[in-house]
Structures are given as structure tokens and as C-alpha cells.
Amino acid sequence: MVLLYQPYVSSSCLFVPDDLVRSHSPVVPFGAVTAAFIIFFFSSPKRAKVAQTDLKGKIAQLDVEGTVLFIPAIICLLLALLWGGSRYEWGNGRIIALFVLFAVLTAGFIGVQLWKQEAATVPPRILKNRTVSAGAFFGACLGGTFFLMIYFVSKKTAPAVDLPTTDAICRSPSGFKPSRACRPPSRAS
């Protein structure tokens, strides 16, 4: 087993007390402990034999109806969130129509999932499992708070920071070099 010593370990990356790192004591990486447990104690479950099907049978197993409803629903939501407040006002008919289309297409997607049962993209039996439902709810809340934080931080700092709209590196005949648009603005004192 590989042991790490002080030059390769900092207390901030492995949550090891500083006095342990300073004493030059060997520290076993947490990944190695996990790998050892997996190697010695994990046994993979037996997989059921899958029936061989031809190309037509495999295409029939795809949830085409659900996909045709889900992808446009997500596109409508993203366009509404992208355009709302920047290109169009939130009360504009286009934004409202995009939100309504998102709701209708999502309701259609849920209906198709209930109709197709086991052949659906997301079989309803999966969401009936309390652990999966709670995990999905927790993930949605965690992701929502992350994006809310990004939104409010960007709103608070947007007037103070003048970020360029072009790439940080621009192509020139002599190779890659920073462009003028990427340099920070000069501030007059």
C-alpha cells in the first residue's frame, strides 16, 4: 500500500490535523482504504440473461414518444429562462408562451411515462421508491440553491465587475495571445 508523506499531503486536502502532517507520519489516502474495501468485500450481483433482439425490436424498445415530448419541453424552459428579463420582459407573450409550452409538454411526458409503464424512459416504479424520490427531491433542492446563489452573487457583483464578452485567448497569425477585449479595463484614479 502506498503511503504519503508530508511533502505530498496538506491538511486542507485530506482534512488531516496539521500536527499529524508536521510530524512526518505516514498518511494512508482515503481512496486506497475505499479501494481495499471494494476489492475484498464487494461481489457483483449476477446479471439476468438478455434476450437477443434485432434492430427493429431494439428501436421499438426506445421511448420515442417520451423523447419527442421531453426534449422540446426542456428547450422551452431554457429559452424562457435565458430570454426572460434580458431579451424580453418577463411579462412578454413569448416568455409566457414558452413557460406554458414547457408545462404542457412536461405534462404530456409524464402521461406517456404512466402509459408506457416498464417501456418508459423513467418507469413509474422507480419514482414510487421512497429513497429514489427523496434523493431526486434533495438533488433538485440542492441544485436550486446552488443556482440561486449564482444568480444573487452575479446580480450583486455585476455592476462592479466589467467582464469581457470575448474569449480570453484569441487567434492571431503569430499564435495565441490575449486580445484587447480580454484585458481588464483601466481605472482612472
N, C-alpha and C positions, 0 to 999 in steps of 0.2 A: 504494500500500500504506500502511496506517495505521501510524504509528509511535507508540509510547507513551513518555512521558517520566516523569521521577522522581515527580511527584505522583500518578501513576496506577499506579505499579509499586512493589511492595515485594519485597524479596529473598526473603521467605518464600513468596510465592505462585508465583513462577516459577523458583525455585532459581537466581537471578542473584546473583553476588557483590555484597556491599554496596558495594564501592568503585566498581563499574560503575554502580550506581544513584545513588550520591552524585555522580558526575561529570556527571550530567545527559546522559549519552549515550543516544541513542535505542535502544530495545529492541524487536525485532520479536516479536510474540506467536507462541508456538509453534503455535497454531491456524491462524494465517494461513499459515505455512510448509506445514503439512499440507494446508490447502485448496488452496494453489498447486500442490502435487504432484498432488493428486487431479484438479484441473481440467485440467492439462496432460498427465498421463501415464496416467490411468485411462480405459479403454474398456470399456463394459459389454458382457458377453457376449450373444450372440444367444439369444433365448428360443425354445423349441420351441412350435409351434402346438398349442394345447389344443383337443381335440375338444369340440364343443358337446353338452351332455347336458341332459336335462330334470330336473325336480325329483326325480323318483323315482330317477334314476340318481345324482344328487348325494347323496341320502340313503343310497343303497347304498354309496357310497364312504366314508362315515363309519365309524369303528371303534366301533360301539355296544357290542359285547361287551367290548372292552378298557376303554372308558369306564365301563361298569357295574361292572367289577371294580376299576378304579384309584381312582375317587373314594371308595368306601366303605373301601378299604384305607388311604388317607391319613387319612380321618376317624377310623378306629380307632386309627391311630398317634398322631394329635394328641390324641385323648381320653385314651389311655393315658398319654401324657407329661404332659398337663395335670392329670389326676386323680391320678396316681401320686405318693405322698408328701404330697399336700396334702389332698385329699378322702378318699382311701382309702390304705391301706398298700400298699407295692409288692407284697407277697405276697398281696393280696386277690384273690379269684377273678375279680372283674370286670376288674381290670387285666391279669391273666394271660390271660383270655379275649380281651381286646382285642388283646394282642400276638399271640396265636395266630391270631385272625381276620386281623390285618394280614399275617402270614406266609402264610396260606393264600390270601388274596385276591391278594397280590403274586405268589405262585407261579402262580395262575390267570392273572393279567395277562401274565406272561412267557410262559406256554403259549399264550395267544391271539396274542401278538405273533409267536411262532415259527410258529403255524399259519397266520396270515393273510399272512405274508411282506411283500410290497410294499403291500398294502392296510392294513397295521397302522399304529397311531399312531406307533410307533417301529420302522421296518423294521430287521430284524436286520443288514442290510448296513451300516447306519450305525455300529453298535457294533463291527463287525468291522474298521473303520478304526482303526488304532492311534492316530492323532492324536486322534480324537474320544474314544476310550476313555480315553486318558491325560488329556485335558482334563477329561472328566467325573470321573475319579478325583481329579484335582488339585482341582477345584472342590468336590467333596464333602469332601475333607480340609480345605481352606481354610475352608469353611463350618462344618465340625465344630469346628475350633479356635476360630473366632470365637464360636460359641455356648457352647463350654466356658469360654472366657474370661468371657463374660457371666454364666454360671452361677456360677463361682467368685468373681467380683467381687461379685455380688449376695449370695452366701452370706456373704462376709466382712463386707460393709458393712450387711447388712440389720438387725442389732440396733442399730447406731449411728444409722441414719437412719430417721426416722419420716415416711414419705411418706403424703400423704393419698390416700384411695381415691376421692375425687370429682374432678370436672373442676376445672381451675384457674379457670375462669370460669363463673359461674352466672347464670342469667337472673333478673332481678328487674324489678318494674314500672318502675323508673327507668332501666332499661337494663342493660348488662353491668357487673358489679362482682365483685370477688373475694369468695368465700364464706368463712365462718369455718373451714370444714373445710380450706381451702386455705392458710391462714396457718400459718407454721411454729410448732411448739409452743414455748411459753415455757419457758425453762430456769431453774430456781431455782438461785441461786449460793450 
